[in-house]
Amino acid sequence: MLAGGEPTTGRVVRVKGAVPDFETPQRVPISTEVNAKIDLHFDDPWDNPVFEAANRFDKPDWLAALHSKNGRYSAKLRDVRGHVNRFTGYALTKYYPHIGFQGSLSDRDIRILIELQIEAGCNVIAIPEPSPTCTPAVFGANLETFWEYASRINQDVAVMPYVHIAQDPARFKAKLRVVAEHEHALWCLGLVYASPAHYRPNYLHVAEFGHRDVWVHCSGVRKYQSYVHPVSQLHSVQFFGVDSVALAVPRAFYNRGGQDAGAMPASTPTPSDVRYFVRKSLDYPKLAQVCGGGKPLPCPCPACGKKTLDDTVAGLAALGTGDEPAFQTRALSKIHDVYASTAEFDVARIEIAESRLSEYYNSKPAMKAFLGLP
């Protein structure tokens, strides 16, 4: 492990015994990003060492249906297994159930999620926190119960207990102590993302946890700031010693018919409206700002190839999928994001090892503004 003496210098950790071994920090692709490749028949590989299958459960009934309605579990299992199989053998595979509703998970809810992951072939089994408001004692009992349950089904899997960052700092710190009691037997910890500004005390607890021999992963991370998530930035949490990050499963921006799928009406989007990750700034401007006036895309990755936006849209139309141009362009932007954002995590790993993470952030306008650096 290479880490500085301060709690906000990041850290570099080698995770051994994975397929293959890897060093952190890492950008972890999720299933919705894989879906973009499938939609565009894009075959060029990613070489990320970890993959996360993920689903949203925005209502309690959606989760309960897995154990209360015939056919729901088998359909979900086919979906998760299909994604996991794409990465089995050359990446560490895991699952994240994105719980989008308030309230507690029942034992049956957690048990069915564990069974889903094991039957889908995941290497790392997420153990959800029953509730962000549960006591450390309840959290510990939940961990021991479902760790034993997962091990009884398959002794070869590792478990990753999840803790919500959005909770009382004293309670959060006490739950980290519960995890620390199992250090070495338990080698990974999952965090459910929340704002690093609003929940700064808990991120500092994570940073102080960094001397532990535990891989710390964060799921549900937001790419950029918006009116819904005013304090978000994908590359920010490595500042606090988080070893790997995976995006949140998004609610649909628009569907294939061009209609907004969220609560607010919106005009039909165009390719120029699509957000696009720019390595130089670590920001997500719209493509109209990035390559307006016929300028080429600034990235040489296999998804972009420094083509103009018009040439890119024309090439996507030639696929004959029948999708709206904005839908296709957004899918391509997701593929580009994995390539380009991963490359920046690779750069950050070098900077952390050289104790230059603050200088690196200072060179990136989006990070400089986000962290309030002078």
KAZIBEL-V885721 format. One record per helix or strand of 3 or more residues. SS is the DSSP state (2 for helix, 1 for strand). FROM is the first residue (numbers start at 1). LEN is the number of residues. If there is no record, write none. Layout:
{{SS,FROM,LEN} {SS,FROM,LEN}}
//
This chain:
{{1,26,5} {2,31,9} {1,50,8} {2,60,9} {2,72,16} {1,92,8} {2,107,14} {1,124,4} {2,136,18} {1,158,7} {2,169,12} {1,188,5} {2,200,12} {1,215,7} {2,237,4} {1,244,4} {2,271,3} {1,275,4} {1,283,4} {2,287,8} {2,309,9} {2,325,29} {2,357,6} {2,365,6}}
//
